[in-house]
């Protein structure tokens, strides 16, 4: 049985890979050198950020004043969400309160949990109804020093 104490702390992203039910090649959404951190607190909060190592630059001093295409590129290279979490069996449920993608806010994201030494492996499925397929996410994290 998974215990919250096993998750509590900070974890650094090692790899985010997506497999597909139509058996196409897996993808790495933010590349081989993606960066990120996921944190779990003892009082039941979590926060996750993943991004391309190389983002930007923008052509203006303030990002809000950047051209729309530059803002879109920044959005495409960054993922964030946070909120509360709970444990169910061998899974953690992320209860999303805040997210860069507003469609995630208010959802619950089930992540199956496995450990391999100092590594945390979170896996989950995502139905893409418009495409008629399922995406299989596998995110490998290493406990932060």
N, C-alpha and C positions, 0 to 999 in steps of 0.2 A: 504494500500500500504506500503510495506516494505521500510524503509529508512536506508541508510548507517549508520546514527548516532546510530541506534539501535544495530548494530553489532560492531562498533568501540570499540576496547579494547582487553583485554586478557581474555580467557576462559579456564578453567581447565576441562579435561576429567573426566566424571563420569561413562560413559558406552558406549561401542561400541558393537552393536549386529547386526548379519546378519540373516535375514530370507530367506527362499528358496521357489521358486514356486512349488517344488515337495513336499512341506509340511513336510519335515524332521524337526527335532528339530532345533531351532535357535542356532547359535554358537556365542561365544565370542572370536574373533580372538586372542586377547592378554590376555584373562582370566578376571576373576572378578575384579582383582586389577590393571588393565591396567592404565597407566598414559599418560598424554599428555597435550598439549596446542595448542590452535588455536588463532591467533591474526589477527585483521583487523585494518589497519591504516586509518586515515581520508583521505589520498591521494590515496586510492584505491589499496593498497597492502595487501596480506594475506600470512600467513605461518601456516602450520599445522604439528605437530609431534605427533605420537602415538606410544607407545611401551609397551612391557611386563615390569612389575615392576622389575623382576629379569632377568638380561641379563648377559652373561659371567659367570665367568671371562675368559680371554684368557690366554694362557700359556706362552706368550712372553711379553716382555716389551712394544713392539710396535705392535699395532693391524695389521698393514700391513705385519708383519712377522709371524703372527699366521697361523697355519695349515688351509687348505681350509675348513675342516668341522667346525672349530670354526667360521670362517668368515661367512659361510653359516648360522649357527645358529644365529649369530648376525643380519644378513640381515633379516632372517625370523621373528625376534622379534621386528622389527622396521619399521616404515613408516614415510616418510616425503615428503611433497611437498609444493611449494610456487610459488607465482607469483602475478598477478593482480586479481581483482575481479570487477564484475559489478552486479547491481541489475536488475532483470526483474520480475515485479509483486511481488509475494510473495516468490521468489526464489533468491538465490545468485549463480552466475556463477563463479567458480574458474577457471581462465585462467592459466593453469599450465606452468610455465617457467622452474622450477627446480624440480627434484624428485629423490628419491632414486631408484625408479623403472623407468628406462628410457622410458618405454612404456607410462607413463603418461605425460611426457614432450611434450608440443605442443597440449595437449588436453584441452577441456573445460568440467568441471565437474559441472553438475547442482545439486544443493542442495536445496530442499524445506525447508523453514524456518518456525519454530513455536517457540513461547516463552511461558514459564510457570514460572511466577515469575522471579527469577534470573537465570533461566535455558534457554539455547538455544538448540533447537532440530533441527538437520540437518538430512534430509532423502534423499535418492537417490536410484535409481535402476541401476543395472549392468547386462547386458546380457552376459551370459557365453555360447557362441555359440557352443564350443566344447562339452559341457555337455548338451546343449539344455535346459537350465533353466535360470531363472532370480534370482538374489540375491537382497535382499532389505536391504539396510544399514540404521541403525538408530543410530545416535551418539548424546549422551546427554552431554552437556557442562554446567558448572556453571561459572558465571562471577567471575573472579579472584578478590580477595580483593585488 
